Amino acid sequence: MVAEISPAVAGVARERRRPRDLSRLPAYALLCAGAAMYLLPFLWMVTTALKTADEVLAFPPDFLPSSFAWHNFPEAWTQLPFTRFLLNTVLVTVLAVAGTLVSSIVPAYAFARLPARGRPVLFAAMIGTMMIPAEITLVPQFLLFKELGMVNTYWPLILPAWFGYAYYIFLFRQFFRTIPQELVDAARIDGASHARILWSVMLPLAKPAIAAVTVFSVIGNWNNLLGPLIYLRDQDAYTLALGLSLFQGEHATAYHHMMAVSTLTVMPIVVLFFLAQKAFVRGITLTGLGGR
């Protein structure tokens, strides 16, 4: 028989919960303010993309358009070969993301599970490379690709990803350390090699970390402007970021068309993030629980 809770006890419980709930209000208010600060520029871009040329140049500007000018999107998209730029960007992004995953998962497993002399020293040296600004290696890397005859090709945008990034290796290593050692020992008893353990034990459990690194890598390669600006010469080989820069130079005052193209360019990233949001947040959370 379940004992009934008296109204007095229930009232005391509610009184105890109120201060805790009220104490969260400043945190919620701060989060809402931060979300609005980041969301407002995006909303301004979308609303500007739906305005006419006269509404964009009006002063003071209105936040919402008087009528939705949907024709801005096809008009802006066809002023330059953005479909070609999109296909180029997808090609570079897919190959670079694949290289990032392969070149990050394998050394991360080695740092997390393989016993070796000097492993902490090697890991510290790898982490130390994160303190080297990318601008320092920009000129030597360009000279290297120039000597290899890879300028004006996609190889300089793809090959570096296949040699690993210290930050992504660190994320995978931290996640692998959260997987119980008992699972690895059981696989070793069954005769599994390290390659089989990585493929059959680690990777199925590492989906959140894979999602997090994939989102980071896709965003980085999709929005990459400096690399294509340095290495690409032919307009047919341009990526979306470089195409947007070209569009801005040729149509400096067509703000409604510029915002329309920018909206279409950023939408795949927004959709990807919403599809992988749960796994992305879980992967970022768990990568910090691996200990030393």
N, C-alpha and C positions, 0 to 999 in steps of 0.2 A: 504494500500500500504506500503510495507516494504522499508524503506530508505536504500540506498546503502552506504556501508562504503568506504570512500575515501582511496586511497592508502597511503596517509600520516598518517591517523589514524591507519591503519593496521600496518604500519611500526613501529609506536610508541609502539603499543601493543606488537609486536614481540621483540622490544628492551627491554621492561619491563620484558618479560618472560625469556629472556636469562640469566640474573644474577641469577634468582631463579633456573633455570635448572642447571646452572654451580655450584651453591652452593650445589647441591645434589651429585656431583661427589665424594667428599671425603667419604660421607656416603656409596655410592654404592661400592667404592673401598674397604672400610673397610669390608663391608658385603661379597664381593667376596673373599677377603683374608681369612676371617673367615670360609666361606664355603669350600674353598680349603683346609684349614688346617684340617678340620674335615673329608673331603671327601677323602683326599689322603691316610690315613691308610686303609680305606675301599677298595679303588681301589687296593692298594698294596696287600691286602689279597686276593682279587679276582684274580689278575694276578698271584700271587704265587701259587694259587690253580690250575692254568692251566699250570704250568711249569712241566718239568720233574725233576727227582732227581738231575741230573747233572747240569741243569740250576739253580736250587735253590742254590746249593753249589758253583757255579762259582763266581769268584771275579775279577773285580767288578761286582755286579749283574746288570742284565738288568731289566728295568721296565716292558717291554712287553715280553711275551714268544715268542720263535721262531715258535712254533706250539702249537696249543691248545690241551692239554692233558686232554680231557674230561673223560678219564677212571679213573682219580684220584678220582672222586666223588664216584662212586660205590665201588671202591677198599677201600677207606678210611671208607665208611659207613658200610661196612660189616666186618671190622676188630674187631669191638665190636658190641654188640646188640643195636645199636643206634635207631632202630625202636622201641624197647621196651622202651628205654629212652625217646623217643619222645612221646609215648603214656602216660607214667608216667607224663611227664611234662605238657601235655595237660590236664590231669585229675586234677592235682594239681592247675594249672592256672585257669581253668574254675571254680572250686569250690571256690578258693580264691577270684577271681574277683566277683563272685556272692555274696559272703559274704561281700566283701568290699562295694559293691553298697548298699546292704540292710542295713548294719550297719552304713552307712554314710548318706544316704538320710533321714532316719527317724529322727535321732537327729538333723540333719541340718534343717529340717522343723520346729522342735520344737524350736530351737534357733532363727529361722528367724521369725516365725509367732505366736507362742503361748505365750500369756502374762503370766508371772509367776514371783513371787518374787525371787530375787537373780539370775535371769537369766544372767545378765552381769558378776556376780561373777563366776558362774559356767562355763560360756564360757571362761573367762580369765583363770580359773584353767585348763580347757581342753587345751587351747592354750599353757599354761605353760608346759604341758607334752612334747611338741615338743622340748624343750630344754634339755630333758634327753636323753643322748646317749643310743643307743640300746645295746651297750656293757655292760652297767650297769645292765640291766635286763636279760642279757643272762644266767648267772648262776642260778639265782632264777627260771627263766622260765624252764630251763632244769631240775632242781630238781623237779619242779612241774609236768612236763610231765613224768618224771621217776617214781614218786610216783603213777601216774595214769596208769602206764604201757603202755604208748604210744610211747616209744622210739622204733625206727625201724618201725614206721608206718608214714602215711602221715598226721595224725591228728595235730602234732605240726606245720606243714607247712600250714594247712588250718584253724584251729580253731582261731588263733589270728585275722584273717581277719574278722571274724564274730563278733568281739567285737569293731570294729571301729578303724579308724586311724584319729587322730586329724587334720592332714593336709587335708584329703579328706572331712571331715565334714566341715572344714572351707571353702573349695572351694564351696561346695553345699550351704552352708549358705549364702555366698556372692551372689551366683547366684539367690537364692530364693528371696533375698531382691530386686533384680532388677525387679521382676514381680509386676505389679501394684496391689495395695491393692484393687482397685475397683473390680478386677476379683474375689478375695477371698470373698469380701463382697457380690457380686452378688450370688456366690455359697451358702453362708450362708443364704441368704434370701430365696433361693430355697429349703432350708432344708438340704443341704449337710453337712455331718460330716467332721471332720478333715481328716479322712482316705479317704473319697471320694474326698475331695479337693486335697489332695496330689496325688491321683491316676489319677483323671480326669482333674485337672487344672495344677498342678505343673509339674508333670512328662512329659506330652506332650511338655511343653515349655522348659524343662530342658535337651533336647537331646544334645545340645552342651556341657553342663557340664558333662553329663553322658559319652559322647564320650571321653572327656579329662581325666576323672578319670579312665575310662576303659583302655585307652592307657597307662597311668601311671602305673596302677595296673598290666596289662599284662606284661609290660617290667620288672617291679620289680620282679614278680614271675617267669617269664621265665628265667631271668638271675640270680636268687637267687642261690648262691653257699654255703654260710655260713650255712643256715638252713639245707639243705640236708647233708652237710658234718658232721654236729653235730648229727643229729637224725637218718640218714639212715645207715644201716649196710650191708644188702644184696645187691649184685650187681644187681639183678633183679629189685630192687626198685629204682635204681638210676634215677636221672633226667638228662637232657641234660648237664647242667652246671657241674654236678659231673662226668658225662661220659666224657666230654672234659678234665677234670682234670686227669682222669684215663688214657685217651688216650695219653695225654702229657707225663705222667710218663712212659708209656710202649713204646712209639715211640717218644723219645725225638728229634731225628735227622730227622725224616720224616716230614720236614716242609711243603712239598707240600700236603701231606695227612692231616696234621693238619689244614692247611688253607682251604682245601676242606671241611672238616667237620665243621669248624667254619663258612664258607660261607653258608652251608646248614642250620646250626643252626640259623643264624641271619636273613635269608631271610623271615621267617614268620613275624618277627617284622617289617622289612622294608615294606613288603606288607601291613600289618595292618596300619602302619602310613600313607602311601600314600592313602589308602582307607578312612581313617578317618581324613585326614589332615585339610579339611575346617572346619568340626565340632570341631576338636581339637583346632585349633587356635581361633575360635569364642568362644569356652567355656573358654579358658584361658583369653581371652580379657574381656569377660563379667563378670567373677567372681571377677574382681577388681572394679566393678562399683556399688556395693551394699551399699556403705556408711558404717556407723558405726553400 
